[in-house]
């Protein structure tokens, strides 16, 4: 195995491997808390609300239709997104160990 030039100094390599080990032991690289998933869901949903209202209004020129669509659509999709995030957090595929 070839060691990258930036880690050719054994002291640097040892520090790097210890730091990765510490992060893995603490779950830093693999764990996402439910609050983070919730905040991600809320901020993502805010973006989608803005896009929904804008696009539907531009298509229909009716604010009542745009708002009605936004409310119905975003309530159930917000809940689905939160649970989707929590399920994916439990899946190890694509995570570094």
Backbone bond lengths (Angstrom), bond angles and torsions (degrees), N, CA, C in turn:
res aa  C-N    CA-C-N  psi(-1)  N-CA   C-N-CA  omega(-1)  CA-C   N-CA-C  phi
1 X - - - 1.443 - - 1.524 109.55 -
2 X 1.308 116.31 131.51 1.455 121.72 -179.15 1.524 109.35 -89.11
3 X 1.312 117.48 128.72 1.467 122.47 178.16 1.520 107.91 -86.22
4 X 1.335 117.69 128.72 1.462 119.66 177.56 1.523 111.24 -56.73
5 X 1.319 117.11 147.53 1.463 121.53 -174.89 1.514 112.56 -58.56
6 X 1.337 118.56 -33.65 1.457 118.96 -179.56 1.527 112.32 -69.32
7 X 1.353 118.09 -12.59 1.455 121.68 177.20 1.530 111.38 -116.56
8 X 1.307 116.54 24.54 1.460 118.77 -179.06 1.521 111.48 -70.97
9 X 1.322 117.58 -22.94 1.448 121.75 174.66 1.529 107.36 -78.42
10 X 1.325 117.97 119.84 1.465 121.85 -176.00 1.527 112.47 -60.06
11 X 1.324 117.14 -32.69 1.456 119.99 178.20 1.533 109.75 -63.17
12 X 1.341 117.59 -43.88 1.466 121.20 178.13 1.527 111.30 -64.83
13 X 1.332 116.19 -41.64 1.459 120.76 179.74 1.520 110.69 -63.91
14 X 1.325 117.13 -41.27 1.455 121.40 179.30 1.526 110.60 -63.75
15 X 1.326 117.55 -43.43 1.462 120.89 177.89 1.522 110.22 -61.64
16 X 1.343 116.07 -45.44 1.456 121.11 -178.89 1.525 110.70 -60.27
17 X 1.322 118.05 -46.53 1.464 120.58 -178.42 1.526 111.19 -67.32
18 X 1.334 117.85 -36.63 1.474 120.59 176.47 1.528 110.41 -64.76
19 X 1.336 116.67 -40.94 1.465 120.73 -178.95 1.529 110.80 -65.32
20 X 1.325 117.51 -42.48 1.468 121.32 176.58 1.530 109.51 -62.56
21 X 1.313 116.75 -44.04 1.462 120.70 178.07 1.519 112.36 -60.23
22 X 1.336 116.89 -42.05 1.461 121.20 178.23 1.528 110.37 -62.74
23 X 1.315 116.23 -45.07 1.469 120.28 -179.77 1.527 110.97 -62.09
24 X 1.315 116.78 -42.28 1.463 120.23 178.71 1.521 110.91 -65.14
25 X 1.335 116.61 -42.81 1.465 120.71 -179.31 1.525 111.12 -63.78
26 X 1.314 117.23 -36.58 1.456 120.91 -179.42 1.522 112.40 -84.02
27 X 1.322 116.85 -6.34 1.459 120.10 -178.93 1.516 113.04 78.04
28 X 1.323 117.73 14.14 1.461 121.37 -176.62 1.522 110.97 -61.93
29 X 1.312 117.77 -39.90 1.449 120.40 -175.75 1.518 113.28 -85.24
30 X 1.319 118.50 -16.43 1.452 120.11 -171.58 1.523 114.93 -116.91
31 X 1.302 118.62 -17.12 1.456 119.94 -170.48 1.525 111.55 -108.25
32 X 1.291 115.08 137.96 1.460 121.17 174.12 1.518 106.96 -127.66
33 X 1.320 116.54 124.36 1.459 120.26 -177.83 1.529 111.20 -76.82
34 X 1.335 116.47 157.80 1.462 121.64 -176.43 1.520 111.59 -61.92
35 X 1.333 118.09 -31.41 1.468 119.86 179.70 1.526 111.07 -64.54
36 X 1.337 116.14 -38.75 1.467 120.16 177.85 1.527 110.19 -63.65
37 X 1.324 116.64 -43.45 1.466 120.18 177.84 1.519 110.42 -61.50
38 X 1.330 116.93 -40.18 1.460 120.70 -179.76 1.532 111.18 -65.50
39 X 1.325 117.57 -44.89 1.465 121.00 179.45 1.531 110.30 -64.69
40 X 1.321 116.79 -40.79 1.470 120.12 176.87 1.525 110.49 -61.48
41 X 1.322 116.71 -41.99 1.463 120.40 179.52 1.528 111.09 -63.86
42 X 1.320 117.21 -41.23 1.465 121.00 -178.91 1.530 111.29 -67.57
43 X 1.329 117.32 -46.11 1.465 119.38 -179.02 1.526 111.33 -67.37
44 X 1.324 116.46 -38.63 1.465 119.91 176.79 1.531 110.07 -63.51
45 X 1.319 115.39 -42.42 1.457 119.72 -178.38 1.524 110.77 -65.46
46 X 1.337 118.31 -37.22 1.469 121.16 177.12 1.529 110.54 -60.07
47 X 1.305 116.52 -42.38 1.465 120.56 176.98 1.524 110.55 -62.40
48 X 1.318 117.33 -45.03 1.460 121.46 -178.59 1.529 111.00 -66.09
49 X 1.319 118.05 -38.34 1.462 121.39 177.12 1.531 109.93 -58.59
50 X 1.315 115.67 -48.44 1.460 119.97 178.91 1.535 111.24 -59.12
51 X 1.319 116.29 -46.25 1.465 119.88 -179.76 1.528 111.72 -65.71
52 X 1.336 117.38 -41.94 1.470 120.98 178.77 1.522 111.44 -58.82
53 X 1.329 115.81 -52.49 1.467 119.49 -178.38 1.527 110.40 -60.28
54 X 1.319 116.66 -45.11 1.468 120.55 -177.74 1.526 111.83 -61.83
55 X 1.310 117.04 -50.95 1.468 120.59 -176.46 1.530 111.47 -66.85
56 X 1.337 117.54 -47.02 1.471 120.04 -178.88 1.528 110.44 -64.42
57 X 1.334 117.21 -39.76 1.464 119.12 177.49 1.531 111.17 -64.08
58 X 1.337 117.11 -43.36 1.468 119.98 179.17 1.531 111.37 -63.60
59 X 1.319 116.93 -32.18 1.465 120.47 -179.75 1.530 112.12 -78.08
60 X 1.336 117.09 -37.36 1.476 120.02 -173.34 1.527 113.97 -106.94
61 X 1.308 116.69 -20.75 1.473 122.46 -173.71 1.526 111.90 60.23
62 X 1.351 115.51 24.00 1.473 120.70 178.92 1.524 109.34 -127.36
63 X 1.321 115.48 114.96 1.455 121.07 -178.56 1.527 111.82 -67.67
64 X 1.339 118.02 -34.73 1.471 120.66 -179.44 1.531 111.09 -62.86
65 X 1.319 117.58 -40.73 1.472 120.98 177.96 1.526 110.22 -68.18
66 X 1.317 116.19 -42.54 1.472 120.27 179.85 1.528 111.04 -61.79
67 X 1.327 116.81 -44.67 1.471 120.33 179.64 1.525 111.85 -67.71
68 X 1.326 117.38 -41.65 1.466 120.78 178.28 1.515 111.83 -61.59
69 X 1.319 116.65 -45.32 1.461 120.70 177.97 1.522 110.43 -62.11
70 X 1.320 116.67 -43.97 1.454 121.21 -178.83 1.523 111.65 -60.61
71 X 1.316 117.26 -44.73 1.466 120.45 -178.02 1.526 111.09 -63.79
72 X 1.298 116.88 -52.65 1.473 120.56 -177.86 1.520 111.38 -61.58
73 X 1.302 115.51 -49.28 1.460 120.66 -176.58 1.522 112.85 -63.15
74 X 1.307 116.83 -42.72 1.457 119.91 -172.06 1.511 115.15 -80.90
75 X 1.300 118.51 -20.23 1.464 119.43 176.83 1.525 109.94 -68.07
76 X 1.330 117.17 -55.57 1.468 118.07 -176.35 1.529 112.99 -74.50
77 X 1.314 118.78 -30.75 1.470 118.57 179.32 1.528 111.89 -74.70
78 X 1.334 118.96 -27.24 1.470 121.28 175.51 1.524 110.53 -65.55
79 X 1.301 115.68 -44.00 1.465 120.19 178.76 1.530 109.91 -64.06
80 X 1.310 116.91 -44.95 1.468 120.85 179.37 1.519 111.34 -62.09
81 X 1.341 117.54 -40.65 1.463 120.94 -179.48 1.523 111.26 -63.36
82 X 1.334 117.60 -43.38 1.463 120.87 179.51 1.532 110.55 -58.10
83 X 1.321 117.67 -48.85 1.466 120.20 -179.25 1.526 111.64 -68.43
84 X 1.305 117.26 -33.75 1.469 121.43 175.61 1.533 110.03 -60.60
85 X 1.330 117.26 -44.38 1.468 121.46 177.64 1.520 111.36 -62.09
86 X 1.318 118.17 -44.09 1.467 121.47 -178.14 1.523 111.03 -65.39
87 X 1.323 117.31 -39.63 1.461 120.42 178.05 1.527 109.99 -65.00
88 X 1.326 117.53 -46.78 1.471 120.51 -179.82 1.518 111.58 -64.15
89 X 1.323 118.37 -29.02 1.455 120.29 177.87 1.520 111.48 -65.84
90 X 1.312 117.71 -26.16 1.465 121.84 179.48 1.527 112.57 -83.98
91 X 1.326 117.36 -14.50 1.459 121.58 -178.23 1.527 109.30 -86.82
92 X 1.313 116.83 126.53 1.458 121.02 -177.81 1.516 114.89 -80.10
93 X 1.313 117.95 -13.59 1.461 121.79 -176.86 1.535 110.73 -59.18
94 X 1.331 115.85 129.02 1.446 121.04 177.02 1.522 114.70 84.90
95 X 1.328 117.41 2.37 1.467 121.42 177.18 1.521 108.77 -100.84
96 X 1.316 115.14 149.41 1.457 120.86 178.38 1.521 109.42 -88.13
97 X 1.311 115.07 136.19 1.469 119.14 177.19 1.495 110.65 -106.74
